[in-house]
């Protein structure tokens, strides 16, 4: 049984809480035993964020609550600590928790700087503990299907790829999301999902470029372009008005046709115009990443699908994109 304690209980923590409730009902060997937040009201409410949460299950998911996370860890002694804090707290809290001897699942972005990510990885190695970053799109069924299709070549070679992610502006907690490079631009909060998925599916690019705009909010539009030996990938993301309905998808052109993810569904249209709807699991990426990590901890202890080195590489890519944006979208070699 993997016993879990959470640090931070607002925003995305609602999706984590639902996953633990669901898996407890399903008999998966994982239990949320405690949570800590400086605001006790977070334990009985769900903070509205840009994605639709699957439900509030507070009464059916009993756990101990704390306002001091160090006290919680000392008393509860969990197996896994799930960190759902703002980005600027990821490195200091993660490294301290690892040094206390606990495995860590930390929300994305891994940190605001690649150098910090390397320190987090070294802290995990020194403690001989697992560190996994919650890059949930890797575990979202629609993107898992895409990765499988690319890997086995069922539709032929990839000719081009476009990923999009548009969201209402994060008014629920905007104060720490205002400066590109630290956290909070749509590049660091939205584009990052598809950058990480892209690198998991296609590997590292040869060149990168990025244009950032500030239309209504600071850095509220990002368009990134990546070149590979035989195709190009474009990733577009934006913050819109707070009433805008979140949507994300992709359009991948293969030799044999186009694979489209739109409005929660996946379709493949071949060169003759025949369209097939692809059946994928009814689950979200947060559920997938937690289920996977529990399997790692309860199994052979090897994280093959989402090691922290790859999450750090995603932050390296973000830094390259910021560098390009500073130089008006200049195309830069990816480098080492």
FENWOWO-V536403 format. One record per residue. N is the residue number from 1. RES is the residue in one small letter. PSI is psi in whole degrees, 0 to 359 (* if undefined). Layout:
# FENWOWO-V536403
N_RES_PSI ; N_RES_PSI
This chain:
# FENWOWO-V536403
1_x_126 ; 2_x_114 ; 3_x_129 ; 4_x_139 ; 5_x_138 ; 6_x_142 ; 7_x_117 ; 8_x_123 ; 9_x_28 ; 10_x_173 ; 11_x_238 ; 12_x_342 ; 13_x_334 ; 14_x_322 ; 15_x_323 ; 16_x_315 ; 17_x_316 ; 18_x_318 ; 19_x_317 ; 20_x_320 ; 21_x_313 ; 22_x_314 ; 23_x_328 ; 24_x_316 ; 25_x_325 ; 26_x_353 ; 27_x_12 ; 28_x_143 ; 29_x_66 ; 30_x_142 ; 31_x_133 ; 32_x_114 ; 33_x_338 ; 34_x_158 ; 35_x_149 ; 36_x_137 ; 37_x_144 ; 38_x_343 ; 39_x_102 ; 40_x_337 ; 41_x_339 ; 42_x_339 ; 43_x_343 ; 44_x_10 ; 45_x_164 ; 46_x_124 ; 47_x_124 ; 48_x_127 ; 49_x_194 ; 50_x_345 ; 51_x_152 ; 52_x_123 ; 53_x_154 ; 54_x_351 ; 55_x_158 ; 56_x_123 ; 57_x_34 ; 58_x_312 ; 59_x_336 ; 60_x_5 ; 61_x_75 ; 62_x_136 ; 63_x_158 ; 64_x_145 ; 65_x_146 ; 66_x_157 ; 67_x_355 ; 68_x_111 ; 69_x_331 ; 70_x_319 ; 71_x_317 ; 72_x_312 ; 73_x_323 ; 74_x_319 ; 75_x_321 ; 76_x_329 ; 77_x_60 ; 78_x_172 ; 79_x_324 ; 80_x_136 ; 81_x_124 ; 82_x_111 ; 83_x_115 ; 84_x_62 ; 85_x_165 ; 86_x_154 ; 87_x_320 ; 88_x_346 ; 89_x_353 ; 90_x_310 ; 91_x_307 ; 92_x_320 ; 93_x_317 ; 94_x_312 ; 95_x_323 ; 96_x_317 ; 97_x_318 ; 98_x_318 ; 99_x_339 ; 100_x_355 ; 101_x_20 ; 102_x_146 ; 103_x_154 ; 104_x_132 ; 105_x_117 ; 106_x_136 ; 107_x_159 ; 108_x_162 ; 109_x_153 ; 110_x_314 ; 111_x_179 ; 112_x_354 ; 113_x_142 ; 114_x_321 ; 115_x_322 ; 116_x_320 ; 117_x_318 ; 118_x_323 ; 119_x_323 ; 120_x_319 ; 121_x_317 ; 122_x_324 ; 123_x_321 ; 124_x_319 ; 125_x_317 ; 126_x_324 ; 127_x_350 ; 128_x_45 ; 129_x_159 ; 130_x_138 ; 131_x_122 ; 132_x_138 ; 133_x_138 ; 134_x_65 ; 135_x_81 ; 136_x_335 ; 137_x_332 ; 138_x_333 ; 139_x_10 ; 140_x_129 ; 141_x_323 ; 142_x_326 ; 143_x_330 ; 144_x_319 ; 145_x_316 ; 146_x_315 ; 147_x_318 ; 148_x_319 ; 149_x_321 ; 150_x_317 ; 151_x_319 ; 152_x_356 ; 153_x_26 ; 154_x_336 ; 155_x_12 ; 156_x_193 ; 157_x_152 ; 158_x_131 ; 159_x_326 ; 160_x_160 ; 161_x_136 ; 162_x_131 ; 163_x_140 ; 164_x_150 ; 165_x_106 ; 166_x_138 ; 167_x_153 ; 168_x_149 ; 169_x_140 ; 170_x_71 ; 171_x_343 ; 172_x_339 ; 173_x_70 ; 174_x_348 ; 175_x_328 ; 176_x_5 ; 177_x_28 ; 178_x_354 ; 179_x_114 ; 180_x_141 ; 181_x_331 ; 182_x_304 ; 183_x_167 ; 184_x_335 ; 185_x_162 ; 186_x_339 ; 187_x_314 ; 188_x_334 ; 189_x_333 ; 190_x_300 ; 191_x_326 ; 192_x_325 ; 193_x_312 ; 194_x_331 ; 195_x_314 ; 196_x_316 ; 197_x_317 ; 198_x_314 ; 199_x_328 ; 200_x_326 ; 201_x_314 ; 202_x_349 ; 203_x_194 ; 204_x_142 ; 205_x_170 ; 206_x_320 ; 207_x_159 ; 208_x_154 ; 209_x_156 ; 210_x_139 ; 211_x_130 ; 212_x_141 ; 213_x_152 ; 214_x_98 ; 215_x_298 ; 216_x_319 ; 217_x_162 ; 218_x_128 ; 219_x_55 ; 220_x_2 ; 221_x_134 ; 222_x_135 ; 223_x_116 ; 224_x_142 ; 225_x_136 ; 226_x_136 ; 227_x_141 ; 228_x_168 ; 229_x_325 ; 230_x_4 ; 231_x_172 ; 232_x_147 ; 233_x_131 ; 234_x_134 ; 235_x_123 ; 236_x_138 ; 237_x_156 ; 238_x_148 ; 239_x_133 ; 240_x_190 ; 241_x_152 ; 242_x_342 ; 243_x_358 ; 244_x_143 ; 245_x_124 ; 246_x_138 ; 247_x_148 ; 248_x_150 ; 249_x_187 ; 250_x_160 ; 251_x_111 ; 252_x_122 ; 253_x_120 ; 254_x_171 ; 255_x_324 ; 256_x_357 ; 257_x_198 ; 258_x_135 ; 259_x_120 ; 260_x_130 ; 261_x_116 ; 262_x_138 ; 263_x_40 ; 264_x_4 ; 265_x_160 ; 266_x_132 ; 267_x_147 ; 268_x_126 ; 269_x_120 ; 270_x_180 ; 271_x_341 ; 272_x_1 ; 273_x_4 ; 274_x_128 ; 275_x_134 ; 276_x_131 ; 277_x_131 ; 278_x_129 ; 279_x_123 ; 280_x_163 ; 281_x_143 ; 282_x_84 ; 283_x_167 ; 284_x_172 ; 285_x_327 ; 286_x_316 ; 287_x_318 ; 288_x_317 ; 289_x_321 ; 290_x_316 ; 291_x_318 ; 292_x_312 ; 293_x_321 ; 294_x_320 ; 295_x_322 ; 296_x_312 ; 297_x_328 ; 298_x_358 ; 299_x_235 ; 300_x_359 ; 301_x_19 ; 302_x_119 ; 303_x_94 ; 304_x_332 ; 305_x_336 ; 306_x_58 ; 307_x_153 ; 308_x_335 ; 309_x_325 ; 310_x_325 ; 311_x_322 ; 312_x_322 ; 313_x_326 ; 314_x_321 ; 315_x_323 ; 316_x_317 ; 317_x_317 ; 318_x_317 ; 319_x_322 ; 320_x_320 ; 321_x_320 ; 322_x_319 ; 323_x_318 ; 324_x_316 ; 325_x_322 ; 326_x_330 ; 327_x_38 ; 328_x_40 ; 329_x_23 ; 330_x_143 ; 331_x_125 ; 332_x_143 ; 333_x_144 ; 334_x_319 ; 335_x_192 ; 336_x_*
